Amino acid sequence: MLLRSGRNKLPDHIEIETDTSAVRIRLRANPRAQRYLLRLPADRSGPVLTVPRGGNLARAERFARQHIDWLIERLQDRSDHVSFLPGDIVPLRGEGHVIVPTGKLRGLIATGRTEGGDPALFVPGADDHIPRKVTAWLKAQARADLTLRAGFHAGTIGSRIAAISIRDTKSRWGSCASNGRLSFSWRLILAPPDILDYVAAHEVAHLKEMNHSDRFWRLCEQLAPQTPQARVWLKENGLHLHGYG
């Protein structure tokens, strides 16, 4: 599929799938370009990959995959990014919660409802400290939920988890090392509980099957019957979760 061949044209776009999302990238052939270039236009029309003369689809896809973490970070920094400031809406376990300052310098973050009945996170401390406090609290909530669900699934298949860590990975929701250590993205706490449960089951299944074979997927669905629907949800909504915090 060389660009200099008139018979073989590039497709309009490609989709780069990661464990966290499917990112649609438009392709633009430019015979004057000297190299591949991935950019985010100011008109917010979505990522564009320029393909130079002599380029091809396979190289374009490889270039996009090599820079997918960078692209997700740039998408995360857009103007619609939610910084966890007073009044922002946080999708805690899939349900929007408005951040409400308590006006107190000390205390713990608590869930509740506003006078109007909307779900809320009541956060103490100075306003400029609220983003840091909310992020730390969400990470703690993620650790608690993931520890619970991963432990449940590990018990079901008779496996042992060596340790669980909570991180902020860009291109995967979780991982399982050969020594039994599991790692998860804290942003899973923003998704509905069934989604978090699926990712916990997915990584626990790797304790038995360190691959993505048919046998692995059968085990994953035994642990989390919602696996097919959860995979679709993450591909459609995963990138959105990177716009918080």
ABEGO torsion letter per residue (X at the ends): XBAABAABBBBABBBBBBAABBBBBBBBBBAABABBBBBBBAAGAEBBBBBBBGBBAAAAAAAAAAAAAAAAAAAAABAABBAGBBGBBBBBGGBBBBBBBAGBABEBBBBBBBAAGBBBBBBBEBAAAAAAAAAAAAAAAAAAAAAAAAAAAAAAAGBBBABBBBBBBAABABBBBAAGBBBBBAAAAABBAAAAAAAAAAAAAAAABBBABAAAAAAAAAABAAAAAAAAAAAAAAAAAAABX
